[in-house]
Amino acid sequence: KVWFEGARTAAICLEALARGWFGRRKAKRLRAAIAIEAAGRHFMVRQWYRGTKHATVCVQRRERGVQARRRYAEAQGAAVALQTMARRHLAATSYRNLRVGAAVAQKRAR
């Protein structure tokens, strides 16, 4: 009976050691799996961020181009309007000078 109790105690100790070893091994595998999953999620998030950033930059670039072309068209329209007014003024002044010159010439001729 004494031998049996000593063997039983030894068996319980061995069983506890084995369970602890298997538990630590399982926990180590679980930590490794969690680390792999985290690395995968980080990779996916980085890919998503790069794609989103690229799309955002493309939209911004297109919008800036549209705005620049709009500003250029407005400036060009304003420049054309100024040129038209300047030419109209020059033409009117030239015509007025010609009429005055013609009136002076006619007056001298009479």
Phi and psi restraints in degrees (range 20) as a CNS / XPLOR table:
assign (resid 1 and name C) (resid 2 and name N)
       (resid 2 and name CA) (resid 2 and name C) 1.0 -67.6 20.0 2
assign (resid 2 and name N) (resid 2 and name CA)
       (resid 2 and name C) (resid 3 and name N) 1.0 -41.9 20.0 2
assign (resid 2 and name C) (resid 3 and name N)
       (resid 3 and name CA) (resid 3 and name C) 1.0 -61.2 20.0 2
assign (resid 3 and name N) (resid 3 and name CA)
       (resid 3 and name C) (resid 4 and name N) 1.0 -41.2 20.0 2
assign (resid 3 and name C) (resid 4 and name N)
       (resid 4 and name CA) (resid 4 and name C) 1.0 -63.2 20.0 2
assign (resid 4 and name N) (resid 4 and name CA)
       (resid 4 and name C) (resid 5 and name N) 1.0 -41.5 20.0 2
assign (resid 4 and name C) (resid 5 and name N)
       (resid 5 and name CA) (resid 5 and name C) 1.0 -68.0 20.0 2
assign (resid 5 and name N) (resid 5 and name CA)
       (resid 5 and name C) (resid 6 and name N) 1.0 -37.2 20.0 2
assign (resid 5 and name C) (resid 6 and name N)
       (resid 6 and name CA) (resid 6 and name C) 1.0 -66.6 20.0 2
assign (resid 6 and name N) (resid 6 and name CA)
       (resid 6 and name C) (resid 7 and name N) 1.0 -40.6 20.0 2
assign (resid 6 and name C) (resid 7 and name N)
       (resid 7 and name CA) (resid 7 and name C) 1.0 -67.2 20.0 2
assign (resid 7 and name N) (resid 7 and name CA)
       (resid 7 and name C) (resid 8 and name N) 1.0 -38.7 20.0 2
assign (resid 7 and name C) (resid 8 and name N)
       (resid 8 and name CA) (resid 8 and name C) 1.0 -64.0 20.0 2
assign (resid 8 and name N) (resid 8 and name CA)
       (resid 8 and name C) (resid 9 and name N) 1.0 -43.8 20.0 2
assign (resid 8 and name C) (resid 9 and name N)
       (resid 9 and name CA) (resid 9 and name C) 1.0 -63.2 20.0 2
assign (resid 9 and name N) (resid 9 and name CA)
       (resid 9 and name C) (resid 10 and name N) 1.0 -41.8 20.0 2
assign (resid 9 and name C) (resid 10 and name N)
       (resid 10 and name CA) (resid 10 and name C) 1.0 -63.8 20.0 2
assign (resid 10 and name N) (resid 10 and name CA)
       (resid 10 and name C) (resid 11 and name N) 1.0 -40.4 20.0 2
assign (resid 10 and name C) (resid 11 and name N)
       (resid 11 and name CA) (resid 11 and name C) 1.0 -64.5 20.0 2
assign (resid 11 and name N) (resid 11 and name CA)
       (resid 11 and name C) (resid 12 and name N) 1.0 -40.9 20.0 2
assign (resid 11 and name C) (resid 12 and name N)
       (resid 12 and name CA) (resid 12 and name C) 1.0 -65.1 20.0 2
assign (resid 12 and name N) (resid 12 and name CA)
       (resid 12 and name C) (resid 13 and name N) 1.0 -40.8 20.0 2
assign (resid 12 and name C) (resid 13 and name N)
       (resid 13 and name CA) (resid 13 and name C) 1.0 -64.0 20.0 2
assign (resid 13 and name N) (resid 13 and name CA)
       (resid 13 and name C) (resid 14 and name N) 1.0 -44.5 20.0 2
assign (resid 13 and name C) (resid 14 and name N)
       (resid 14 and name CA) (resid 14 and name C) 1.0 -62.1 20.0 2
assign (resid 14 and name N) (resid 14 and name CA)
       (resid 14 and name C) (resid 15 and name N) 1.0 -40.6 20.0 2
assign (resid 14 and name C) (resid 15 and name N)
       (resid 15 and name CA) (resid 15 and name C) 1.0 -63.7 20.0 2
assign (resid 15 and name N) (resid 15 and name CA)
       (resid 15 and name C) (resid 16 and name N) 1.0 -41.1 20.0 2
assign (resid 15 and name C) (resid 16 and name N)
       (resid 16 and name CA) (resid 16 and name C) 1.0 -65.4 20.0 2
assign (resid 16 and name N) (resid 16 and name CA)
       (resid 16 and name C) (resid 17 and name N) 1.0 -42.2 20.0 2
assign (resid 16 and name C) (resid 17 and name N)
       (resid 17 and name CA) (resid 17 and name C) 1.0 -61.6 20.0 2
assign (resid 17 and name N) (resid 17 and name CA)
       (resid 17 and name C) (resid 18 and name N) 1.0 -43.7 20.0 2
assign (resid 17 and name C) (resid 18 and name N)
       (resid 18 and name CA) (resid 18 and name C) 1.0 -64.2 20.0 2
assign (resid 18 and name N) (resid 18 and name CA)
       (resid 18 and name C) (resid 19 and name N) 1.0 -44.5 20.0 2
assign (resid 18 and name C) (resid 19 and name N)
       (resid 19 and name CA) (resid 19 and name C) 1.0 -62.5 20.0 2
assign (resid 19 and name N) (resid 19 and name CA)
       (resid 19 and name C) (resid 20 and name N) 1.0 -40.7 20.0 2
assign (resid 19 and name C) (resid 20 and name N)
       (resid 20 and name CA) (resid 20 and name C) 1.0 -63.3 20.0 2
assign (resid 20 and name N) (resid 20 and name CA)
       (resid 20 and name C) (resid 21 and name N) 1.0 -42.8 20.0 2
assign (resid 20 and name C) (resid 21 and name N)
       (resid 21 and name CA) (resid 21 and name C) 1.0 -64.1 20.0 2
assign (resid 21 and name N) (resid 21 and name CA)
       (resid 21 and name C) (resid 22 and name N) 1.0 -45.9 20.0 2
assign (resid 21 and name C) (resid 22 and name N)
       (resid 22 and name CA) (resid 22 and name C) 1.0 -64.4 20.0 2
assign (resid 22 and name N) (resid 22 and name CA)
       (resid 22 and name C) (resid 23 and name N) 1.0 -38.1 20.0 2
assign (resid 22 and name C) (resid 23 and name N)
       (resid 23 and name CA) (resid 23 and name C) 1.0 -64.4 20.0 2
assign (resid 23 and name N) (resid 23 and name CA)
       (resid 23 and name C) (resid 24 and name N) 1.0 -44.3 20.0 2
assign (resid 23 and name C) (resid 24 and name N)
       (resid 24 and name CA) (resid 24 and name C) 1.0 -63.7 20.0 2
assign (resid 24 and name N) (resid 24 and name CA)
       (resid 24 and name C) (resid 25 and name N) 1.0 -39.5 20.0 2
assign (resid 24 and name C) (resid 25 and name N)
       (resid 25 and name CA) (resid 25 and name C) 1.0 -63.5 20.0 2
assign (resid 25 and name N) (resid 25 and name CA)
       (resid 25 and name C) (resid 26 and name N) 1.0 -43.6 20.0 2
assign (resid 25 and name C) (resid 26 and name N)
       (resid 26 and name CA) (resid 26 and name C) 1.0 -64.5 20.0 2
assign (resid 26 and name N) (resid 26 and name CA)
       (resid 26 and name C) (resid 27 and name N) 1.0 -40.5 20.0 2
assign (resid 26 and name C) (resid 27 and name N)
       (resid 27 and name CA) (resid 27 and name C) 1.0 -65.2 20.0 2
assign (resid 27 and name N) (resid 27 and name CA)
       (resid 27 and name C) (resid 28 and name N) 1.0 -38.4 20.0 2
assign (resid 27 and name C) (resid 28 and name N)
       (resid 28 and name CA) (resid 28 and name C) 1.0 -64.6 20.0 2
assign (resid 28 and name N) (resid 28 and name CA)
       (resid 28 and name C) (resid 29 and name N) 1.0 -42.8 20.0 2
assign (resid 28 and name C) (resid 29 and name N)
       (resid 29 and name CA) (resid 29 and name C) 1.0 -63.5 20.0 2
assign (resid 29 and name N) (resid 29 and name CA)
       (resid 29 and name C) (resid 30 and name N) 1.0 -40.0 20.0 2
assign (resid 29 and name C) (resid 30 and name N)
       (resid 30 and name CA) (resid 30 and name C) 1.0 -64.1 20.0 2
assign (resid 30 and name N) (resid 30 and name CA)
       (resid 30 and name C) (resid 31 and name N) 1.0 -43.5 20.0 2
assign (resid 30 and name C) (resid 31 and name N)
       (resid 31 and name CA) (resid 31 and name C) 1.0 -61.7 20.0 2
assign (resid 31 and name N) (resid 31 and name CA)
       (resid 31 and name C) (resid 32 and name N) 1.0 -39.7 20.0 2
assign (resid 31 and name C) (resid 32 and name N)
       (resid 32 and name CA) (resid 32 and name C) 1.0 -63.8 20.0 2
assign (resid 32 and name N) (resid 32 and name CA)
       (resid 32 and name C) (resid 33 and name N) 1.0 -42.5 20.0 2
assign (resid 32 and name C) (resid 33 and name N)
       (resid 33 and name CA) (resid 33 and name C) 1.0 -64.0 20.0 2
assign (resid 33 and name N) (resid 33 and name CA)
       (resid 33 and name C) (resid 34 and name N) 1.0 -40.6 20.0 2
assign (resid 33 and name C) (resid 34 and name N)
       (resid 34 and name CA) (resid 34 and name C) 1.0 -64.4 20.0 2
assign (resid 34 and name N) (resid 34 and name CA)
       (resid 34 and name C) (resid 35 and name N) 1.0 -40.8 20.0 2
assign (resid 34 and name C) (resid 35 and name N)
       (resid 35 and name CA) (resid 35 and name C) 1.0 -64.2 20.0 2
assign (resid 35 and name N) (resid 35 and name CA)
       (resid 35 and name C) (resid 36 and name N) 1.0 -40.9 20.0 2
assign (resid 35 and name C) (resid 36 and name N)
       (resid 36 and name CA) (resid 36 and name C) 1.0 -64.4 20.0 2
assign (resid 36 and name N) (resid 36 and name CA)
       (resid 36 and name C) (resid 37 and name N) 1.0 -43.8 20.0 2
assign (resid 36 and name C) (resid 37 and name N)
       (resid 37 and name CA) (resid 37 and name C) 1.0 -62.2 20.0 2
assign (resid 37 and name N) (resid 37 and name CA)
       (resid 37 and name C) (resid 38 and name N) 1.0 -41.3 20.0 2
assign (resid 37 and name C) (resid 38 and name N)
       (resid 38 and name CA) (resid 38 and name C) 1.0 -63.6 20.0 2
assign (resid 38 and name N) (resid 38 and name CA)
       (resid 38 and name C) (resid 39 and name N) 1.0 -41.7 20.0 2
assign (resid 38 and name C) (resid 39 and name N)
       (resid 39 and name CA) (resid 39 and name C) 1.0 -63.1 20.0 2
assign (resid 39 and name N) (resid 39 and name CA)
       (resid 39 and name C) (resid 40 and name N) 1.0 -40.3 20.0 2
assign (resid 39 and name C) (resid 40 and name N)
       (resid 40 and name CA) (resid 40 and name C) 1.0 -63.4 20.0 2
assign (resid 40 and name N) (resid 40 and name CA)
       (resid 40 and name C) (resid 41 and name N) 1.0 -42.1 20.0 2
assign (resid 40 and name C) (resid 41 and name N)
       (resid 41 and name CA) (resid 41 and name C) 1.0 -65.2 20.0 2
assign (resid 41 and name N) (resid 41 and name CA)
       (resid 41 and name C) (resid 42 and name N) 1.0 -40.4 20.0 2
assign (resid 41 and name C) (resid 42 and name N)
       (resid 42 and name CA) (resid 42 and name C) 1.0 -61.2 20.0 2
assign (resid 42 and name N) (resid 42 and name CA)
       (resid 42 and name C) (resid 43 and name N) 1.0 -42.8 20.0 2
assign (resid 42 and name C) (resid 43 and name N)
       (resid 43 and name CA) (resid 43 and name C) 1.0 -61.1 20.0 2
assign (resid 43 and name N) (resid 43 and name CA)
       (resid 43 and name C) (resid 44 and name N) 1.0 -46.0 20.0 2
assign (resid 43 and name C) (resid 44 and name N)
       (resid 44 and name CA) (resid 44 and name C) 1.0 -62.8 20.0 2
assign (resid 44 and name N) (resid 44 and name CA)
       (resid 44 and name C) (resid 45 and name N) 1.0 -41.1 20.0 2
assign (resid 44 and name C) (resid 45 and name N)
       (resid 45 and name CA) (resid 45 and name C) 1.0 -65.5 20.0 2
assign (resid 45 and name N) (resid 45 and name CA)
       (resid 45 and name C) (resid 46 and name N) 1.0 -40.9 20.0 2
assign (resid 45 and name C) (resid 46 and name N)
       (resid 46 and name CA) (resid 46 and name C) 1.0 -63.3 20.0 2
assign (resid 46 and name N) (resid 46 and name CA)
       (resid 46 and name C) (resid 47 and name N) 1.0 -42.0 20.0 2
assign (resid 46 and name C) (resid 47 and name N)
       (resid 47 and name CA) (resid 47 and name C) 1.0 -61.9 20.0 2
assign (resid 47 and name N) (resid 47 and name CA)
       (resid 47 and name C) (resid 48 and name N) 1.0 -45.4 20.0 2
assign (resid 47 and name C) (resid 48 and name N)
       (resid 48 and name CA) (resid 48 and name C) 1.0 -61.6 20.0 2
assign (resid 48 and name N) (resid 48 and name CA)
       (resid 48 and name C) (resid 49 and name N) 1.0 -43.6 20.0 2
assign (resid 48 and name C) (resid 49 and name N)
       (resid 49 and name CA) (resid 49 and name C) 1.0 -62.4 20.0 2
assign (resid 49 and name N) (resid 49 and name CA)
       (resid 49 and name C) (resid 50 and name N) 1.0 -44.6 20.0 2
assign (resid 49 and name C) (resid 50 and name N)
       (resid 50 and name CA) (resid 50 and name C) 1.0 -60.4 20.0 2
assign (resid 50 and name N) (resid 50 and name CA)
       (resid 50 and name C) (resid 51 and name N) 1.0 -44.4 20.0 2
assign (resid 50 and name C) (resid 51 and name N)
       (resid 51 and name CA) (resid 51 and name C) 1.0 -63.0 20.0 2
assign (resid 51 and name N) (resid 51 and name CA)
       (resid 51 and name C) (resid 52 and name N) 1.0 -44.0 20.0 2
assign (resid 51 and name C) (resid 52 and name N)
       (resid 52 and name CA) (resid 52 and name C) 1.0 -64.9 20.0 2
assign (resid 52 and name N) (resid 52 and name CA)
       (resid 52 and name C) (resid 53 and name N) 1.0 -42.3 20.0 2
assign (resid 52 and name C) (resid 53 and name N)
       (resid 53 and name CA) (resid 53 and name C) 1.0 -63.8 20.0 2
assign (resid 53 and name N) (resid 53 and name CA)
       (resid 53 and name C) (resid 54 and name N) 1.0 -42.6 20.0 2
assign (resid 53 and name C) (resid 54 and name N)
       (resid 54 and name CA) (resid 54 and name C) 1.0 -62.4 20.0 2
assign (resid 54 and name N) (resid 54 and name CA)
       (resid 54 and name C) (resid 55 and name N) 1.0 -44.1 20.0 2
assign (resid 54 and name C) (resid 55 and name N)
       (resid 55 and name CA) (resid 55 and name C) 1.0 -63.5 20.0 2
assign (resid 55 and name N) (resid 55 and name CA)
       (resid 55 and name C) (resid 56 and name N) 1.0 -40.9 20.0 2
assign (resid 55 and name C) (resid 56 and name N)
       (resid 56 and name CA) (resid 56 and name C) 1.0 -63.6 20.0 2
assign (resid 56 and name N) (resid 56 and name CA)
       (resid 56 and name C) (resid 57 and name N) 1.0 -43.8 20.0 2
assign (resid 56 and name C) (resid 57 and name N)
       (resid 57 and name CA) (resid 57 and name C) 1.0 -64.0 20.0 2
assign (resid 57 and name N) (resid 57 and name CA)
       (resid 57 and name C) (resid 58 and name N) 1.0 -39.6 20.0 2
assign (resid 57 and name C) (resid 58 and name N)
       (resid 58 and name CA) (resid 58 and name C) 1.0 -62.8 20.0 2
assign (resid 58 and name N) (resid 58 and name CA)
       (resid 58 and name C) (resid 59 and name N) 1.0 -43.7 20.0 2
assign (resid 58 and name C) (resid 59 and name N)
       (resid 59 and name CA) (resid 59 and name C) 1.0 -64.3 20.0 2
assign (resid 59 and name N) (resid 59 and name CA)
       (resid 59 and name C) (resid 60 and name N) 1.0 -44.2 20.0 2
assign (resid 59 and name C) (resid 60 and name N)
       (resid 60 and name CA) (resid 60 and name C) 1.0 -62.8 20.0 2
assign (resid 60 and name N) (resid 60 and name CA)
       (resid 60 and name C) (resid 61 and name N) 1.0 -42.1 20.0 2
assign (resid 60 and name C) (resid 61 and name N)
       (resid 61 and name CA) (resid 61 and name C) 1.0 -62.6 20.0 2
assign (resid 61 and name N) (resid 61 and name CA)
       (resid 61 and name C) (resid 62 and name N) 1.0 -43.5 20.0 2
assign (resid 61 and name C) (resid 62 and name N)
       (resid 62 and name CA) (resid 62 and name C) 1.0 -63.8 20.0 2
assign (resid 62 and name N) (resid 62 and name CA)
       (resid 62 and name C) (resid 63 and name N) 1.0 -44.2 20.0 2
assign (resid 62 and name C) (resid 63 and name N)
       (resid 63 and name CA) (resid 63 and name C) 1.0 -64.7 20.0 2
assign (resid 63 and name N) (resid 63 and name CA)
       (resid 63 and name C) (resid 64 and name N) 1.0 -40.9 20.0 2
assign (resid 63 and name C) (resid 64 and name N)
       (resid 64 and name CA) (resid 64 and name C) 1.0 -63.5 20.0 2
assign (resid 64 and name N) (resid 64 and name CA)
       (resid 64 and name C) (resid 65 and name N) 1.0 -37.6 20.0 2
assign (resid 64 and name C) (resid 65 and name N)
       (resid 65 and name CA) (resid 65 and name C) 1.0 -63.5 20.0 2
assign (resid 65 and name N) (resid 65 and name CA)
       (resid 65 and name C) (resid 66 and name N) 1.0 -43.5 20.0 2
assign (resid 65 and name C) (resid 66 and name N)
       (resid 66 and name CA) (resid 66 and name C) 1.0 -61.4 20.0 2
assign (resid 66 and name N) (resid 66 and name CA)
       (resid 66 and name C) (resid 67 and name N) 1.0 -45.0 20.0 2
assign (resid 66 and name C) (resid 67 and name N)
       (resid 67 and name CA) (resid 67 and name C) 1.0 -65.1 20.0 2
assign (resid 67 and name N) (resid 67 and name CA)
       (resid 67 and name C) (resid 68 and name N) 1.0 -39.4 20.0 2
assign (resid 67 and name C) (resid 68 and name N)
       (resid 68 and name CA) (resid 68 and name C) 1.0 -65.6 20.0 2
assign (resid 68 and name N) (resid 68 and name CA)
       (resid 68 and name C) (resid 69 and name N) 1.0 -42.3 20.0 2
assign (resid 68 and name C) (resid 69 and name N)
       (resid 69 and name CA) (resid 69 and name C) 1.0 -65.0 20.0 2
assign (resid 69 and name N) (resid 69 and name CA)
       (resid 69 and name C) (resid 70 and name N) 1.0 -36.7 20.0 2
assign (resid 69 and name C) (resid 70 and name N)
       (resid 70 and name CA) (resid 70 and name C) 1.0 -65.4 20.0 2
assign (resid 70 and name N) (resid 70 and name CA)
       (resid 70 and name C) (resid 71 and name N) 1.0 -45.6 20.0 2
assign (resid 70 and name C) (resid 71 and name N)
       (resid 71 and name CA) (resid 71 and name C) 1.0 -62.3 20.0 2
assign (resid 71 and name N) (resid 71 and name CA)
       (resid 71 and name C) (resid 72 and name N) 1.0 -40.4 20.0 2
assign (resid 71 and name C) (resid 72 and name N)
       (resid 72 and name CA) (resid 72 and name C) 1.0 -63.6 20.0 2
assign (resid 72 and name N) (resid 72 and name CA)
       (resid 72 and name C) (resid 73 and name N) 1.0 -42.9 20.0 2
assign (resid 72 and name C) (resid 73 and name N)
       (resid 73 and name CA) (resid 73 and name C) 1.0 -63.6 20.0 2
assign (resid 73 and name N) (resid 73 and name CA)
       (resid 73 and name C) (resid 74 and name N) 1.0 -40.5 20.0 2
assign (resid 73 and name C) (resid 74 and name N)
       (resid 74 and name CA) (resid 74 and name C) 1.0 -64.9 20.0 2
assign (resid 74 and name N) (resid 74 and name CA)
       (resid 74 and name C) (resid 75 and name N) 1.0 -42.4 20.0 2
assign (resid 74 and name C) (resid 75 and name N)
       (resid 75 and name CA) (resid 75 and name C) 1.0 -65.3 20.0 2
assign (resid 75 and name N) (resid 75 and name CA)
       (resid 75 and name C) (resid 76 and name N) 1.0 -40.4 20.0 2
assign (resid 75 and name C) (resid 76 and name N)
       (resid 76 and name CA) (resid 76 and name C) 1.0 -66.0 20.0 2
assign (resid 76 and name N) (resid 76 and name CA)
       (resid 76 and name C) (resid 77 and name N) 1.0 -39.9 20.0 2
assign (resid 76 and name C) (resid 77 and name N)
       (resid 77 and name CA) (resid 77 and name C) 1.0 -62.6 20.0 2
assign (resid 77 and name N) (resid 77 and name CA)
       (resid 77 and name C) (resid 78 and name N) 1.0 -41.3 20.0 2
assign (resid 77 and name C) (resid 78 and name N)
       (resid 78 and name CA) (resid 78 and name C) 1.0 -65.8 20.0 2
assign (resid 78 and name N) (resid 78 and name CA)
       (resid 78 and name C) (resid 79 and name N) 1.0 -40.2 20.0 2
assign (resid 78 and name C) (resid 79 and name N)
       (resid 79 and name CA) (resid 79 and name C) 1.0 -64.7 20.0 2
assign (resid 79 and name N) (resid 79 and name CA)
       (resid 79 and name C) (resid 80 and name N) 1.0 -41.8 20.0 2
assign (resid 79 and name C) (resid 80 and name N)
       (resid 80 and name CA) (resid 80 and name C) 1.0 -63.9 20.0 2
assign (resid 80 and name N) (resid 80 and name CA)
       (resid 80 and name C) (resid 81 and name N) 1.0 -40.1 20.0 2
assign (resid 80 and name C) (resid 81 and name N)
       (resid 81 and name CA) (resid 81 and name C) 1.0 -63.9 20.0 2
assign (resid 81 and name N) (resid 81 and name CA)
       (resid 81 and name C) (resid 82 and name N) 1.0 -42.2 20.0 2
assign (resid 81 and name C) (resid 82 and name N)
       (resid 82 and name CA) (resid 82 and name C) 1.0 -63.6 20.0 2
assign (resid 82 and name N) (resid 82 and name CA)
       (resid 82 and name C) (resid 83 and name N) 1.0 -43.1 20.0 2
assign (resid 82 and name C) (resid 83 and name N)
       (resid 83 and name CA) (resid 83 and name C) 1.0 -62.5 20.0 2
assign (resid 83 and name N) (resid 83 and name CA)
       (resid 83 and name C) (resid 84 and name N) 1.0 -40.5 20.0 2
assign (resid 83 and name C) (resid 84 and name N)
       (resid 84 and name CA) (resid 84 and name C) 1.0 -62.7 20.0 2
assign (resid 84 and name N) (resid 84 and name CA)
       (resid 84 and name C) (resid 85 and name N) 1.0 -44.7 20.0 2
assign (resid 84 and name C) (resid 85 and name N)
       (resid 85 and name CA) (resid 85 and name C) 1.0 -65.1 20.0 2
assign (resid 85 and name N) (resid 85 and name CA)
       (resid 85 and name C) (resid 86 and name N) 1.0 -39.9 20.0 2
assign (resid 85 and name C) (resid 86 and name N)
       (resid 86 and name CA) (resid 86 and name C) 1.0 -64.5 20.0 2
assign (resid 86 and name N) (resid 86 and name CA)
       (resid 86 and name C) (resid 87 and name N) 1.0 -45.2 20.0 2
assign (resid 86 and name C) (resid 87 and name N)
       (resid 87 and name CA) (resid 87 and name C) 1.0 -65.2 20.0 2
assign (resid 87 and name N) (resid 87 and name CA)
       (resid 87 and name C) (resid 88 and name N) 1.0 -39.1 20.0 2
assign (resid 87 and name C) (resid 88 and name N)
       (resid 88 and name CA) (resid 88 and name C) 1.0 -62.6 20.0 2
assign (resid 88 and name N) (resid 88 and name CA)
       (resid 88 and name C) (resid 89 and name N) 1.0 -42.3 20.0 2
assign (resid 88 and name C) (resid 89 and name N)
       (resid 89 and name CA) (resid 89 and name C) 1.0 -63.4 20.0 2
assign (resid 89 and name N) (resid 89 and name CA)
       (resid 89 and name C) (resid 90 and name N) 1.0 -46.2 20.0 2
assign (resid 89 and name C) (resid 90 and name N)
       (resid 90 and name CA) (resid 90 and name C) 1.0 -61.9 20.0 2
assign (resid 90 and name N) (resid 90 and name CA)
       (resid 90 and name C) (resid 91 and name N) 1.0 -41.9 20.0 2
assign (resid 90 and name C) (resid 91 and name N)
       (resid 91 and name CA) (resid 91 and name C) 1.0 -65.1 20.0 2
assign (resid 91 and name N) (resid 91 and name CA)
       (resid 91 and name C) (resid 92 and name N) 1.0 -42.4 20.0 2
assign (resid 91 and name C) (resid 92 and name N)
       (resid 92 and name CA) (resid 92 and name C) 1.0 -65.6 20.0 2
assign (resid 92 and name N) (resid 92 and name CA)
       (resid 92 and name C) (resid 93 and name N) 1.0 -41.4 20.0 2
assign (resid 92 and name C) (resid 93 and name N)
       (resid 93 and name CA) (resid 93 and name C) 1.0 -64.3 20.0 2
assign (resid 93 and name N) (resid 93 and name CA)
       (resid 93 and name C) (resid 94 and name N) 1.0 -44.9 20.0 2
assign (resid 93 and name C) (resid 94 and name N)
       (resid 94 and name CA) (resid 94 and name C) 1.0 -62.4 20.0 2
assign (resid 94 and name N) (resid 94 and name CA)
       (resid 94 and name C) (resid 95 and name N) 1.0 -43.0 20.0 2
assign (resid 94 and name C) (resid 95 and name N)
       (resid 95 and name CA) (resid 95 and name C) 1.0 -63.9 20.0 2
assign (resid 95 and name N) (resid 95 and name CA)
       (resid 95 and name C) (resid 96 and name N) 1.0 -42.6 20.0 2
assign (resid 95 and name C) (resid 96 and name N)
       (resid 96 and name CA) (resid 96 and name C) 1.0 -61.1 20.0 2
assign (resid 96 and name N) (resid 96 and name CA)
       (resid 96 and name C) (resid 97 and name N) 1.0 -43.8 20.0 2
assign (resid 96 and name C) (resid 97 and name N)
       (resid 97 and name CA) (resid 97 and name C) 1.0 -62.9 20.0 2
assign (resid 97 and name N) (resid 97 and name CA)
       (resid 97 and name C) (resid 98 and name N) 1.0 -40.9 20.0 2
assign (resid 97 and name C) (resid 98 and name N)
       (resid 98 and name CA) (resid 98 and name C) 1.0 -63.5 20.0 2
assign (resid 98 and name N) (resid 98 and name CA)
       (resid 98 and name C) (resid 99 and name N) 1.0 -40.5 20.0 2
assign (resid 98 and name C) (resid 99 and name N)
       (resid 99 and name CA) (resid 99 and name C) 1.0 -65.9 20.0 2
assign (resid 99 and name N) (resid 99 and name CA)
       (resid 99 and name C) (resid 100 and name N) 1.0 -41.1 20.0 2
assign (resid 99 and name C) (resid 100 and name N)
       (resid 100 and name CA) (resid 100 and name C) 1.0 -65.3 20.0 2
assign (resid 100 and name N) (resid 100 and name CA)
       (resid 100 and name C) (resid 101 and name N) 1.0 -42.0 20.0 2
assign (resid 100 and name C) (resid 101 and name N)
       (resid 101 and name CA) (resid 101 and name C) 1.0 -64.0 20.0 2
assign (resid 101 and name N) (resid 101 and name CA)
       (resid 101 and name C) (resid 102 and name N) 1.0 -39.9 20.0 2
assign (resid 101 and name C) (resid 102 and name N)
       (resid 102 and name CA) (resid 102 and name C) 1.0 -67.3 20.0 2
assign (resid 102 and name N) (resid 102 and name CA)
       (resid 102 and name C) (resid 103 and name N) 1.0 -38.7 20.0 2
assign (resid 102 and name C) (resid 103 and name N)
       (resid 103 and name CA) (resid 103 and name C) 1.0 -66.7 20.0 2
assign (resid 103 and name N) (resid 103 and name CA)
       (resid 103 and name C) (resid 104 and name N) 1.0 -39.6 20.0 2
assign (resid 103 and name C) (resid 104 and name N)
       (resid 104 and name CA) (resid 104 and name C) 1.0 -65.4 20.0 2
assign (resid 104 and name N) (resid 104 and name CA)
       (resid 104 and name C) (resid 105 and name N) 1.0 -43.6 20.0 2
assign (resid 104 and name C) (resid 105 and name N)
       (resid 105 and name CA) (resid 105 and name C) 1.0 -63.8 20.0 2
assign (resid 105 and name N) (resid 105 and name CA)
       (resid 105 and name C) (resid 106 and name N) 1.0 -41.8 20.0 2
assign (resid 105 and name C) (resid 106 and name N)
       (resid 106 and name CA) (resid 106 and name C) 1.0 -66.1 20.0 2
assign (resid 106 and name N) (resid 106 and name CA)
       (resid 106 and name C) (resid 107 and name N) 1.0 -38.0 20.0 2
assign (resid 106 and name C) (resid 107 and name N)
       (resid 107 and name CA) (resid 107 and name C) 1.0 -65.1 20.0 2
assign (resid 107 and name N) (resid 107 and name CA)
       (resid 107 and name C) (resid 108 and name N) 1.0 -40.0 20.0 2
assign (resid 107 and name C) (resid 108 and name N)
       (resid 108 and name CA) (resid 108 and name C) 1.0 -70.7 20.0 2
assign (resid 108 and name N) (resid 108 and name CA)
       (resid 108 and name C) (resid 109 and name N) 1.0 -31.2 20.0 2
assign (resid 108 and name C) (resid 109 and name N)
       (resid 109 and name CA) (resid 109 and name C) 1.0 -73.8 20.0 2
assign (resid 109 and name N) (resid 109 and name CA)
       (resid 109 and name C) (resid 110 and name N) 1.0 -22.3 20.0 2
